[in-house]
Amino acid sequence: MTGRVDHDFLGGVEIPADAYWGVHTARALENFPVSGTPISVHRDLVAALGAVKQAAARANRELGLIDEPVAAAIDRAAQDVRDGLLDDQFVVDVVQGGAGTSTNMNANEVVANRALELLGLPAGDHARVHPLDHVNRSQSTNDVYPTAVKIALMQSLDGLAASVARLADAFATRAAEFRGVPKVGRTQLQDAVPMTVGQELGAWATTVREELPRIAEARSLLREINLGATAIGTGITADPRYAAVVCRHLREVTGLPLETAANLVEATSDTGVFVHVSGVLKRTAVKVSKICNDLRLLASGPQAGFRELLLPARQAGSSIMPGKVNPVIPEMVNQVAFWVVGNDVTVTMAAEAGQLQLNAFEPIMCHGLLQGTGWMTRAFDTLRLLCVDGIDVDVDHLTATASRSVGVVTALTPYLGYGTAAEIAKAALAGRGEVRDLVLATGVLDAAELDELLRPEALAGGPTA
């Protein structure tokens, strides 16, 4: 194809004929060949950029800053971006210098050239629709980019919250099914006291569900935007009415309860909300990862391990050991958690490294946070579908193990006294008899009393799920 030549103040660059992006994007492609991952990998971010450009076009039209035909073409082109019709045109690398300028320029050029196409004009004919004079009117990267990131994160967190809720429900369902199955509870990997499988899985359900208010709180903090701040928060080059008008249009476009920050200078330089969101992601990932550690341990075996939980077999586990099956789904979730924890360090350092009126490192924060929410959402859904929903137990094995455990002695301590109970436990561990026989030998409790105290539901201390 014959290309076109786009110009900026640095000179001309040849652009592929079928590209909607232009000279600024081309320079970014040359300058940042880093990860090989384009920003289009984050669908929510691309859609959010389209929403910001659409709201800006409507605000500029309302304020008389852009004429009707151009504003309408930009509006429609931005809708195409939101709808995913131009995702392949968002090509700049997720790792970039410039505080997101390359991402904003990529969006400006794609929207401008799509708007030109809608007007029946060739790409690059920027006298009619200019990426900066029209698409970027009343804006700066420094308010467009963080606003788009916040919108993208709100959408992404909605997906994560739904996944967390489904995972909690799955654990609760399995807990109800196994509410009466006895087992040995453990502390520090040592036998402790009796409990039920239902109690164990029910605790996991609560552990996971507790993250929903934390995610909701983090999402609510993302509502505050700095659109209208332009470069550093003073609103230079923008109509004084613009911030309020564009926020109103952006609320209408996205359906989100967005609000303009009270201090736009502060809002432009402060990235604390991203640190908070990252912390919530880390907390959630770590808690689910701990549960996956338990799943792997309790499913260890099948002959020389705990073998208390039976996880669904998903694939052959070894290229050398026939018949071996590994807990690959929990292992995958563990690794996602490790990645999220690492991303949290990156976000923390990037936020700390900001200087004066702007933080130049928002692109790596954006990538880490959106990657984390996406990975966690898909990992948690996979854990639910391919592991938790198929968990089973060996009731006979668990019942036999629980009945032999010296942990039952703890429940008898109020009746026997700690010293006597300790001696019974010691004798049982030494193989000098079963706990039940050793207790009866003391004469403190008769058989009927002991049987009542050793009922599984009594040993479990109350509710079994």
C-alpha positions as CSV (number, residue, x, y, z in Angstrom):
1,M,0.0,0.0,0.0
2,T,1.1,3.6,-0.6
3,G,1.6,5.3,2.7
4,R,1.0,8.9,3.7
5,V,3.3,11.4,5.4
6,D,2.2,12.9,8.7
7,H,4.1,15.8,10.2
8,D,4.8,17.2,13.7
9,F,7.2,19.9,14.7
10,L,10.1,17.4,14.5
11,G,9.4,16.7,10.9
12,G,7.6,14.2,8.7
13,V,7.1,10.4,9.2
14,E,5.7,7.9,6.7
15,I,2.5,6.2,8.0
16,P,0.9,3.0,6.6
17,A,-2.0,3.9,4.4
18,D,-4.4,1.8,6.4
19,A,-3.4,3.2,9.8
20,Y,-5.7,5.4,11.7
21,W,-2.8,6.4,14.0
22,G,-0.3,9.1,12.9
23,V,3.0,10.7,13.5
24,H,2.9,10.9,17.3
25,T,2.1,7.2,17.5
26,A,4.7,6.3,15.0
27,R,7.4,8.1,17.1
28,A,6.2,6.2,20.2
29,L,6.5,2.9,18.4
30,E,10.1,3.8,17.6
31,N,10.9,5.1,21.1
32,F,9.3,2.4,23.2
33,P,9.9,-1.1,21.8
34,V,9.9,-2.5,25.3
35,S,7.3,-5.1,26.4
36,G,5.9,-5.9,23.0
37,T,2.4,-5.5,24.6
38,P,0.2,-2.8,23.1
39,I,-2.2,-0.8,25.2
40,S,-5.0,-2.5,23.3
41,V,-4.5,-5.5,25.6
42,H,-6.5,-3.4,28.1
43,R,-9.9,-3.2,26.5
44,D,-11.3,-1.3,29.4
45,L,-8.6,1.4,29.0
46,V,-9.3,1.8,25.3
47,A,-13.0,2.1,25.9
48,A,-12.4,4.6,28.7
49,L,-10.2,6.7,26.4
50,G,-13.1,6.7,23.8
51,A,-15.5,7.8,26.6
52,V,-13.3,10.7,27.6
53,K,-12.9,11.9,24.0
54,Q,-16.6,11.6,23.4
55,A,-17.5,13.6,26.5
56,A,-14.9,16.2,25.6
57,A,-16.4,16.6,22.1
58,R,-19.8,17.1,23.6
59,A,-18.6,19.6,26.2
60,N,-16.6,21.5,23.5
61,R,-19.7,21.6,21.3
62,E,-21.9,22.8,24.1
63,L,-19.5,25.6,24.9
64,G,-19.2,26.6,21.3
65,L,-15.5,25.6,21.0
66,I,-15.9,23.1,18.1
67,D,-18.5,23.4,15.3
68,E,-21.3,20.9,15.1
69,P,-20.2,18.8,12.1
70,V,-16.7,18.2,13.5
71,A,-18.0,17.6,17.1
72,A,-20.5,15.1,15.7
73,A,-17.9,13.2,13.7
74,I,-15.5,13.1,16.7
75,D,-18.4,11.9,18.9
76,R,-19.2,9.1,16.5
77,A,-15.6,8.1,16.1
78,A,-15.1,8.0,19.8
79,Q,-18.1,5.7,20.1
80,D,-16.4,3.4,17.6
81,V,-13.4,3.3,19.9
82,R,-15.7,2.5,22.9
83,D,-17.3,-0.3,20.9
84,G,-14.0,-1.9,20.1
85,L,-14.1,-1.4,16.4
86,L,-10.6,0.2,16.4
87,D,-8.8,-1.8,19.0
88,D,-6.1,-2.9,16.6
89,Q,-5.1,0.8,16.1
90,F,-4.1,1.3,19.7
91,V,-0.6,0.1,19.2
92,V,1.8,2.0,21.5
93,D,3.6,0.0,24.2
94,V,2.2,-0.3,27.7
95,V,5.6,0.8,29.0
96,Q,6.3,4.3,27.9
97,G,7.8,7.6,29.0
98,G,5.8,10.8,29.0
99,A,3.2,10.2,31.7
100,G,0.8,8.6,29.1
101,T,1.3,11.2,26.4
102,S,1.9,8.5,23.8
103,T,-1.4,6.8,24.8
104,N,-3.3,10.0,24.6
105,M,-1.8,10.9,21.2
106,N,-2.6,7.5,19.9
107,A,-6.2,8.0,20.9
108,N,-6.3,11.5,19.5
109,E,-5.0,10.4,16.1
110,V,-7.3,7.4,15.8
111,V,-10.3,9.4,16.7
112,A,-9.3,12.3,14.3
113,N,-8.7,10.0,11.3
114,R,-11.8,8.0,11.9
115,A,-13.8,11.3,12.2
116,L,-12.2,12.4,8.8
117,E,-13.3,9.1,7.3
118,L,-16.8,9.7,8.5
119,L,-16.8,13.1,6.9
120,G,-15.6,11.6,3.6
121,L,-12.1,13.1,3.9
122,P,-8.7,11.3,3.7
123,A,-6.7,10.4,6.8
124,G,-4.1,13.1,7.7
125,D,-6.3,16.0,6.4
126,H,-6.0,17.7,9.7
127,A,-7.1,21.1,8.6
128,R,-10.6,19.9,9.1
129,V,-10.2,17.6,12.0
130,H,-7.0,17.9,14.0
131,P,-5.9,15.4,16.7
132,L,-4.9,18.2,19.0
133,D,-6.8,21.3,18.0
134,H,-10.1,19.4,17.9
135,V,-10.0,15.9,19.5
136,N,-7.8,17.1,22.3
137,R,-9.4,20.5,22.7
138,S,-9.6,21.7,26.3
139,Q,-7.5,18.7,27.4
140,S,-4.1,17.6,28.4
141,T,-2.6,14.1,28.7
142,N,-2.3,14.9,32.4
143,D,-6.1,15.0,32.9
144,V,-7.2,12.7,30.1
145,Y,-5.0,9.8,31.0
146,P,-5.6,9.5,34.8
147,T,-9.3,10.0,34.2
148,A,-9.4,7.2,31.6
149,V,-7.3,4.9,33.9
150,K,-9.8,5.5,36.8
151,I,-12.8,4.7,34.6
152,A,-11.1,1.5,33.3
153,L,-10.3,0.4,36.8
154,M,-13.8,1.0,38.0
155,Q,-15.1,-1.3,35.2
156,S,-12.3,-3.8,35.8
157,L,-13.0,-3.9,39.6
158,D,-16.7,-4.6,38.8
159,G,-15.6,-7.8,37.0
160,L,-13.3,-8.7,39.8
161,A,-15.9,-8.2,42.5
162,A,-18.3,-10.5,40.6
163,S,-15.7,-13.2,40.3
164,V,-14.9,-12.9,44.1
165,A,-18.6,-13.2,44.9
166,R,-18.9,-16.3,42.7
167,L,-15.9,-17.9,44.4
168,A,-17.2,-17.2,47.9
169,D,-20.6,-18.7,46.9
170,A,-18.8,-21.8,45.5
171,F,-17.0,-22.4,48.8
172,A,-20.2,-21.9,50.7
173,T,-22.0,-24.4,48.6
174,R,-19.3,-27.0,49.2
175,A,-19.3,-26.2,52.9
176,A,-23.0,-26.9,53.2
177,E,-22.5,-30.2,51.4
178,F,-19.8,-31.3,53.8
179,R,-21.2,-29.7,57.0
180,G,-21.3,-33.0,58.9
181,V,-18.1,-34.6,57.8
182,P,-15.6,-34.7,60.7
183,K,-11.9,-34.0,60.4
184,V,-8.9,-32.9,62.4
185,G,-8.2,-29.2,62.7
186,R,-4.5,-28.2,62.8
187,T,-2.4,-25.3,64.0
188,Q,1.3,-25.0,63.0
189,L,0.8,-28.2,61.0
190,Q,0.2,-30.2,64.2
191,D,-3.1,-31.9,65.1
192,A,-5.2,-29.5,67.2
193,V,-8.9,-30.1,67.8
194,P,-11.8,-31.7,65.9
195,M,-13.8,-29.7,63.4
196,T,-15.8,-30.4,60.2
197,V,-15.0,-30.1,56.5
198,G,-17.9,-27.7,56.4
199,Q,-16.4,-25.4,58.9
200,E,-13.1,-25.3,57.0
201,L,-14.7,-24.5,53.7
202,G,-17.2,-22.1,55.3
203,A,-14.3,-20.2,56.7
204,W,-12.8,-19.9,53.3
205,A,-16.1,-18.6,51.9
206,T,-16.1,-15.9,54.6
207,T,-12.5,-15.1,54.0
208,V,-13.1,-14.5,50.3
209,R,-16.5,-12.7,50.8
210,E,-14.8,-10.2,53.2
211,E,-13.0,-8.7,50.2
212,L,-16.1,-7.4,48.5
213,P,-16.5,-4.3,50.8
214,R,-12.8,-3.6,50.3
215,I,-13.1,-3.7,46.6
216,A,-16.2,-1.6,46.7
217,E,-14.4,1.0,48.8
218,A,-11.5,1.1,46.4
219,R,-13.8,1.6,43.5
220,S,-15.6,4.5,45.2
221,L,-12.3,6.3,45.6
222,L,-11.8,6.2,41.9
223,R,-14.9,8.4,41.3
224,E,-12.9,11.6,41.8
225,I,-11.4,12.8,38.4
226,N,-9.3,15.7,37.3
227,L,-10.7,16.2,33.8
228,G,-10.5,19.9,33.1
229,A,-7.3,20.3,35.1
230,T,-5.3,20.3,31.8
231,A,-1.6,20.4,32.4
232,I,-1.1,20.8,36.1
233,G,-4.5,21.6,37.6
234,T,-4.9,25.3,36.8
235,G,-7.1,24.6,33.8
236,I,-5.0,26.6,31.4
237,T,-6.3,26.6,27.8
238,A,-9.7,25.4,28.9
239,D,-12.9,27.4,29.3
240,P,-13.6,28.0,33.0
241,R,-16.9,26.2,32.6
242,Y,-15.4,23.2,30.9
243,A,-14.5,21.0,34.0
244,A,-18.1,21.0,35.2
245,V,-19.6,20.5,31.8
246,V,-17.3,17.7,30.7
247,C,-17.8,15.8,34.0
248,R,-21.5,16.0,33.4
249,H,-21.2,14.6,29.9
250,L,-18.7,11.9,31.1
251,R,-21.2,10.8,33.8
252,E,-23.9,10.5,31.1
253,V,-21.6,8.6,28.7
254,T,-20.2,6.1,31.2
255,G,-23.1,5.8,33.6
256,L,-20.6,6.2,36.4
257,P,-21.0,8.5,39.4
258,L,-17.9,10.6,38.6
259,E,-17.2,13.9,40.3
260,T,-14.6,16.6,39.7
261,A,-11.9,16.9,42.3
262,A,-12.2,19.9,44.6
263,N,-8.5,20.7,44.2
264,L,-7.4,20.0,40.6
265,V,-3.7,20.8,41.3
266,E,-3.7,18.2,44.1
267,A,-5.7,15.7,42.0
268,T,-3.2,16.0,39.1
269,S,-0.2,15.2,41.2
270,D,-1.5,12.7,43.7
271,T,-1.6,9.0,42.8
272,G,-2.5,7.7,46.2
273,V,-5.7,6.1,45.0
274,F,-3.7,3.8,42.7
275,V,-1.6,2.8,45.7
276,H,-4.8,2.0,47.6
277,V,-6.3,0.0,44.8
278,S,-3.1,-1.9,44.4
279,G,-3.1,-2.7,48.2
280,V,-6.7,-4.1,47.9
281,L,-5.7,-6.3,45.0
282,K,-2.7,-7.6,46.9
283,R,-4.8,-8.3,50.0
284,T,-7.4,-10.2,48.0
285,A,-4.8,-12.1,46.0
286,V,-2.8,-13.1,49.1
287,K,-5.9,-14.4,50.9
288,V,-7.0,-16.5,48.0
289,S,-3.4,-17.7,47.5
290,K,-3.3,-18.9,51.1
291,I,-6.5,-20.8,50.6
292,C,-4.9,-22.4,47.5
293,N,-1.9,-23.4,49.7
294,D,-4.4,-25.2,52.0
295,L,-6.1,-26.9,49.1
296,R,-2.8,-28.2,47.8
297,L,-1.7,-29.4,51.3
298,L,-5.1,-31.0,52.1
299,A,-5.1,-32.8,48.7
300,S,-1.5,-34.0,49.0
301,G,-1.0,-37.7,48.4
302,P,-2.7,-39.7,47.2
303,Q,-1.1,-42.3,49.4
304,A,1.6,-40.6,51.5
305,G,-0.1,-37.2,52.0
306,F,-3.1,-35.8,53.8
307,R,-5.6,-36.8,51.2
308,E,-8.4,-35.1,53.0
309,L,-9.7,-33.2,50.0
310,L,-10.0,-34.8,46.6
311,L,-9.5,-32.2,43.9
312,P,-10.7,-32.7,40.3
313,A,-8.0,-34.3,38.1
314,R,-7.3,-31.8,35.3
315,Q,-4.3,-33.1,33.5
316,A,-1.4,-35.6,33.6
317,G,1.1,-34.3,36.2
318,S,4.4,-35.7,35.0
319,S,6.3,-36.6,31.9
320,I,8.2,-39.3,33.8
321,M,5.9,-40.5,36.7
322,P,2.9,-42.4,35.3
323,G,-0.5,-41.7,36.9
324,K,0.7,-38.6,38.8
325,V,-1.8,-35.8,39.0
326,N,-0.9,-32.3,40.3
327,P,-3.0,-29.5,41.8
328,V,-2.4,-27.4,38.8
329,I,-5.4,-25.0,39.2
330,P,-4.4,-23.8,42.8
331,E,-0.8,-23.6,41.6
332,M,-1.8,-21.3,38.8
333,V,-3.7,-19.0,41.3
334,N,-0.6,-18.9,43.5
335,Q,1.4,-17.6,40.7
336,V,-1.1,-14.9,39.8
337,A,-0.9,-13.8,43.4
338,F,2.9,-13.7,43.3
339,W,2.6,-11.5,40.2
340,V,0.0,-9.2,41.9
341,V,2.3,-8.8,44.9
342,G,5.2,-7.8,42.6
343,N,3.0,-5.3,40.8
344,D,2.1,-3.8,44.1
345,V,5.8,-3.0,44.7
346,T,6.0,-1.4,41.2
347,V,2.9,0.7,41.8
348,T,4.2,1.8,45.2
349,M,7.6,2.8,43.9
350,A,6.0,4.6,40.9
351,A,3.7,6.6,43.1
352,E,6.6,7.5,45.4
353,A,8.8,8.6,42.4
354,G,6.3,11.4,41.3
355,Q,7.8,14.9,41.3
356,L,6.1,18.2,41.9
357,Q,2.9,18.8,39.9
358,L,2.8,15.5,37.9
359,N,3.6,11.8,38.3
360,A,5.3,10.6,35.1
361,F,5.0,6.9,35.9
362,E,1.2,6.4,35.7
363,P,1.5,4.1,32.6
364,I,3.3,1.4,34.6
365,M,0.8,1.8,37.4
366,C,-2.1,1.5,34.9
367,H,-0.6,-1.6,33.3
368,G,0.1,-3.3,36.6
369,L,-3.4,-2.6,38.1
370,L,-5.4,-3.5,35.0
371,Q,-3.3,-6.6,34.4
372,G,-3.8,-7.6,38.1
373,T,-7.5,-7.2,38.1
374,G,-7.8,-9.0,34.8
375,W,-5.6,-11.9,35.8
376,M,-7.3,-12.2,39.2
377,T,-10.8,-12.2,37.7
378,R,-9.9,-15.0,35.2
379,A,-7.9,-17.0,37.8
380,F,-10.6,-16.9,40.4
381,D,-13.3,-18.0,37.9
382,T,-11.0,-20.8,36.8
383,L,-10.4,-21.8,40.4
384,R,-14.1,-22.0,41.0
385,L,-15.1,-23.8,37.8
386,L,-12.2,-26.3,37.5
387,C,-11.4,-26.9,41.2
388,V,-13.8,-25.8,43.9
389,D,-17.0,-26.9,42.2
390,G,-15.6,-30.4,42.0
391,I,-14.1,-30.8,45.4
392,D,-14.9,-34.1,47.1
393,V,-13.9,-35.9,50.3
394,D,-13.2,-39.4,51.5
395,V,-15.7,-39.5,54.4
396,D,-14.5,-42.9,55.7
397,H,-10.8,-41.7,55.8
398,L,-11.7,-38.4,57.5
399,T,-14.0,-40.1,60.1
400,A,-11.4,-42.6,61.0
401,T,-8.6,-40.0,61.3
402,A,-10.8,-37.8,63.4
403,S,-11.8,-40.6,65.8
404,R,-8.2,-41.6,66.3
405,S,-6.9,-38.1,67.0
406,V,-5.8,-37.1,70.4
407,G,-7.3,-33.7,69.7
408,V,-10.6,-35.0,71.1
409,V,-9.0,-34.9,74.5
410,T,-9.2,-31.1,74.4
411,A,-13.0,-31.3,74.5
412,L,-12.8,-33.4,77.6
413,T,-10.4,-31.1,79.5
414,P,-13.3,-29.3,81.4
415,Y,-14.3,-32.7,82.8
416,L,-11.0,-34.4,83.3
417,G,-8.7,-31.5,84.1
418,Y,-5.7,-30.5,82.0
419,G,-3.2,-32.8,83.8
420,T,-5.3,-35.9,83.4
421,A,-6.2,-35.0,79.8
422,A,-2.5,-34.5,79.0
423,E,-1.6,-37.9,80.4
424,I,-4.3,-39.5,78.3
425,A,-3.1,-37.8,75.2
426,K,0.5,-38.9,76.0
427,A,-0.6,-42.5,76.5
428,A,-2.6,-42.5,73.3
429,L,0.3,-41.1,71.3
430,A,2.5,-43.8,72.8
431,G,0.1,-46.5,71.5
432,R,-1.1,-47.6,75.0
433,G,-4.7,-47.5,74.0
434,E,-7.5,-45.6,72.3
435,V,-8.6,-42.3,73.7
436,R,-12.1,-43.5,74.5
437,D,-10.8,-46.5,76.5
438,L,-8.2,-44.5,78.4
439,V,-10.9,-41.9,79.4
440,L,-13.3,-44.6,80.6
441,A,-10.4,-46.1,82.6
442,T,-10.3,-42.9,84.7
443,G,-13.8,-43.5,86.0
444,V,-14.6,-39.8,85.7
445,L,-17.0,-40.3,82.8
446,D,-19.3,-43.3,82.0
447,A,-19.8,-44.6,78.5
448,A,-23.0,-42.7,77.9
449,E,-21.6,-39.4,79.0
450,L,-18.5,-39.9,76.9
451,D,-20.4,-40.8,73.8
452,E,-22.4,-37.7,74.1
453,L,-19.3,-35.5,74.5
454,L,-17.6,-37.2,71.6
455,R,-20.4,-36.7,69.1
456,P,-18.9,-35.0,65.9
457,E,-21.2,-32.0,66.2
458,A,-20.3,-31.5,69.9
459,L,-16.6,-31.8,69.1
460,A,-16.9,-29.3,66.4
461,G,-18.0,-26.7,68.9
462,G,-21.3,-25.6,67.4
463,P,-22.3,-24.8,63.8
464,T,-20.7,-27.2,61.3
465,A,-20.6,-24.9,58.3
